[in-house]
Amino acid sequence: MDWPYDFNSHMYVIPRGTSNEGMKGGLVWDSKYGTVIMAGAGTPGGPIDAAFDGLNEKGLGANLLYLAECDFGAVPADAKPRISFGAWVQHVLSNYATVDEVVGAAEKDGLCIVPVNFGPGGAAHATVHLSVTDASGDSAVIEYIKGKPVIHHGRKYQVMTNSPVFEQQLALNAYWCEGRLLHQEARGGRDGCAPAGCRGDERDAECVGSLGSSRSSASQHRTDLLENGP
């Protein structure tokens, strides 16, 4: 992983039926599905306590990436189940078989993800977003903004980077793809530029339609980003 220090990453195979603890004093659950996860130490030289990527026996995959804008919200005073951000990947993979199931659970917002500090001296903040994909090709990106889940669900959402938030990533992608398409049109042709939302045989038909409908919004996002920053 591209990070300032070594996570001491290890790969683990966790069988179905294994008992999991989301954090000390937090949610405890048994794995419905077996998982393979990549995990590491949140604190340099410390214990391995966070999973970042993984796959389960049903073909559901999950990945965490950095998101500076993430805000899991304040830890509630009620009995809402709690897990550390480092248990998010394992919780998803051990409980769900499809992206639809993950999205359905996220929409209910019944889980409190606690952004435990990590890094040297515990000075870093756990700001991440989650991408999931399954054996059918379905995918989703889940971000917590102002304490609430923001979900982008659909087969077209195949690529996620670090910051900014995914909505702005889509706008930036559409902007650059629009510029490429206009350049190709000026040269008398195009080569099937595929913005977010265009895959495979769909790209020729959908590319033009997607760009045509997104030009004004992409331009506005571009202006907002230039004036106000991400």
N, C-alpha and C positions, 0 to 999 in steps of 0.2 A: 504494500500500500504506500502511496506517495504521501509521506508524513514526516515532520521534522525529527522524529525519533523512532526507534524500532519498537514495534508492537509485540515482539516475540510471538508472532503468529503461529498458531497450531490448528490443524484440522481435526475435528472430532466427529465420530459417528455416534449418534444418540438414538438408541432403539426406541420403538413405540413402547408405551407403558412406563417410561422413565419419569420420575417425579422431578419437577422443575420449580425453582423458587425465583420469582421475578426480582426480588430484592429482599434485604433483611426485613422481616416483618411484613412483607408484601404478599402478592398473590402466589399461591401454590397450585400447580396443576399437573396432571399426568399427560404425557405425550400421546396424542391420538395417532400420530404418524411418526415414523422414523425419519431422522434428519441427518444431513451432513453439513456441518457449519465450519466456517473459518472464524476463529476467535483469537483475541489477543488481550494484552494488558493495557488497561486504560491509563495506568500510571507507570512511568518508566521503571523497570525492575520490579514491579508489583505483580500480584497474582493475575492470571488470565481471567477476566471478568466481563468481557463484552464480545458479542458476535456481530460481525459486520456483513457477512455474505453467507448464503447457504442454499440448499436444495432439499426437498423432502421426497419421500418414496412415491408420491403421486405426480412428481414433475413440477411442483410449484417452487419457484425460485424467488429469493428476496435479497435485496442489496441496499445498504446504507451509503449515503454520500453526504458530505458537508453542506450545510445550508445556514448561512449567517443569519438569515431572516427568520429562522425557526423560533417559535414561541409556544412551548407546550402548555403554558398557563400556570397559574399558581396551584400548588397541591391543595386539593379540597379538604375541608375539615370533616366531610362525611366518610362513609365506609366504601367509597368507590375503589374497586380493585386497583392496585398499583404495581407497576413494574419499572425497573430501571430502563433507560434508553438502550442499555447494553443487552437487555433481554428481549427487545422488540422483535428482532429477526427470528429468534428461536420460538417466541410465542406464536408468531404468525405461522411459521413452518410446521410446528408441532400440532397445531389446532385446525388448519384449513387445507383443503385439497385444491381449491381453485381460486382464481382472482375474484370471481363473483362473491365467494364466501368471505374473502378478506375485506372487500369493499363493503359488503353488507354489515360486517361487524364494525368497521370504521365509521360508517354512517350513524350507527347507534351511539357512538362516542361513550361507550360504557367502560372504558379503560383509562386510567391515569398513567401517562408515561412521565416518569420523574427524570429530569435532566441532571443526573448526578455529575458534579464537576470531575474533571479528569486532567491528565497531563502533568507536567512538572509542578509540584507543589499544589496540585488541584486547582490551578489557575485558569484552566480552559473550560469553556462551557459546551455542553452537549447539544449542539445545534445540527440536526441531521434531517434528511428526508428519505423516504423509503420508496423503492420501486419493486413491483412484483410482476411476475409473468408465469404462465402455466403451460401445460402440455398442449392445450388447444391453440395457443398463440395469443390468448387474451393477455392484457397488461394494464397496469395502473401505476400512478404516482400519487403518494399520499404525503402531504405536508401539514404541519401544525402551525397555523398563523393566528395570533391573538387568542391562543388557547383552544382553537377549534380546528378539526380536520378539514383540509381542502383537498378534494379528490379529483383527479383527472383519470377517467376510466375509458379504455378503448384500445383496440388492437393497434391503432395508429401511434400510440405513445410508446415508442420502442427505444428512445434514447433520452437519458437524463444526465446532466452534469452537476457540478456543485452549484453555488449561487450564480444567478439570482433565482427567485421563485420560478416555478415551472411555467406559469402563465407568461412571464417575461421571456423565458427561454423560447417558447413557441412564437412569440411576437418577433424576437430577434431572428429566428430561423426563417420565418415568413418574409421578413424584410430582405435578408440576404438572398433568399431564393428568388424573390421578386426582381432584385437587381440582376441576378444571373439570367433570368428569363428575358428581361427587357434587353439585356446585352445580346442574347442569342437572337431575339427578334430583329434587332437592329442589323444583325449580320445575315438575316434572311433565313433563319432556321432555329431549331431548338433541339436539345438532346434528352428531353424527358426529365427535366429538373424535378426532384421530388421533395416538396416541403413536408413538414410534419403532417401526417394524415394521408400520404400517398405511398402505397406499397405495390410492388410487383406490377401486374398488368393494369392496375388502377392508375398508375402514375401519369400516363399521358392525358387521360380524361380528367382526372381529379386535380392535377397540378394547376391547369389554367383556371378551373373553377375556384379552387381554393385561393389562388392568388388574387383572382378578380374580386372575391368577396372580402379578402383580408387586407387589401391595399390601404384602405383608409385607416383601419385599426392599427395596422403595422406602422404606418406613417406617424400616427398619433403616439404610439408607444415609443417610436424612435425619438420624436420630439421631447416626450416626457423624460426619457432616459438622458438625453443630452442636456436638458435644462435642470433636471432634479437629481440625476444619478439613479442607480439601481435601488 
